[in-house]
Amino acid sequence: MVKGKKGKKPHKNKPTSKKYKKYIIEGDKIVREKFCIRCGPGVFLMKAKDRLYCGKCHYSEFISQQKNKKEAQ
């Protein structure tokens, strides 16, 4: 007879949400960081060194191209 662990698995706490980092308070206004164009205002974009990325729909915006466009104008 094989002996194994019986009973419930030990409880593990879920990691805390870090959504509070995506909001900035400027005076009396609350400003949100950039959100996904396809998914809507509830889904924020992840910042990498050269792009913004949505983990839900895989939308990407490249930052270096945007900076070059602004400098050209």
C-alpha positions as CSV (number, residue, x, y, z in Angstrom):
1,M,0.0,0.0,0.0
2,V,1.4,3.4,-1.0
3,K,1.4,6.1,1.7
4,G,0.9,9.6,0.6
5,K,-0.1,12.9,2.1
6,K,-3.8,13.0,3.0
7,G,-6.0,15.9,3.9
8,K,-6.2,19.5,2.7
9,K,-3.4,21.5,1.1
10,P,-1.8,24.2,3.3
11,H,-3.3,27.7,2.8
12,K,-1.2,30.1,0.8
13,N,-2.0,33.8,0.7
14,K,-2.5,35.5,-2.7
15,P,-0.1,38.3,-3.6
16,T,-1.5,41.8,-3.0
17,S,-2.7,44.0,-5.8
18,K,-0.5,46.8,-6.9
19,K,-3.1,48.8,-8.7
20,Y,-2.5,51.8,-6.4
21,K,0.8,52.4,-8.2
22,K,-1.1,53.1,-11.5
23,Y,-2.9,56.2,-10.1
24,I,-1.3,59.6,-9.6
25,I,-2.8,62.4,-7.5
26,E,-2.3,65.8,-8.9
27,G,-3.9,68.5,-6.8
28,D,-7.6,67.6,-6.7
29,K,-7.4,65.3,-9.7
30,I,-6.7,61.6,-9.8
31,V,-4.9,60.7,-13.0
32,R,-4.6,57.1,-14.4
33,E,-1.6,55.8,-16.2
34,K,-2.0,54.7,-19.8
35,F,-4.5,51.9,-20.3
36,C,-5.2,49.5,-23.2
37,I,-7.0,51.0,-26.2
38,R,-8.6,47.6,-27.1
39,C,-9.6,46.4,-23.6
40,G,-10.7,49.7,-22.0
41,P,-9.9,51.7,-19.0
42,G,-9.8,48.8,-16.5
43,V,-6.7,47.2,-18.0
44,F,-3.4,49.0,-17.6
45,L,-0.4,48.7,-19.9
46,M,2.9,47.2,-18.6
47,K,5.9,49.4,-19.0
48,A,9.0,47.8,-20.4
49,K,12.2,49.7,-21.4
50,D,11.1,50.3,-25.0
51,R,7.4,49.5,-25.1
52,L,4.0,49.4,-23.4
53,Y,2.3,46.0,-23.4
54,C,-1.2,44.6,-22.6
55,G,-1.1,41.2,-21.1
56,K,-4.7,40.5,-21.8
57,C,-4.9,41.1,-25.6
58,H,-1.2,41.4,-26.4
59,Y,-1.4,45.0,-27.7
60,S,2.0,46.7,-27.9
61,E,3.0,50.4,-28.3
62,F,6.7,51.1,-28.9
63,I,8.0,54.1,-26.9
64,S,11.1,54.9,-29.0
65,Q,9.1,55.5,-32.1
66,Q,6.8,57.9,-30.3
67,K,9.7,60.0,-29.0
68,N,11.2,60.2,-32.5
69,K,7.9,61.5,-33.9
70,K,7.6,64.2,-31.2
71,E,11.2,65.4,-31.8
72,A,10.6,65.6,-35.5
73,Q,7.6,68.0,-35.1
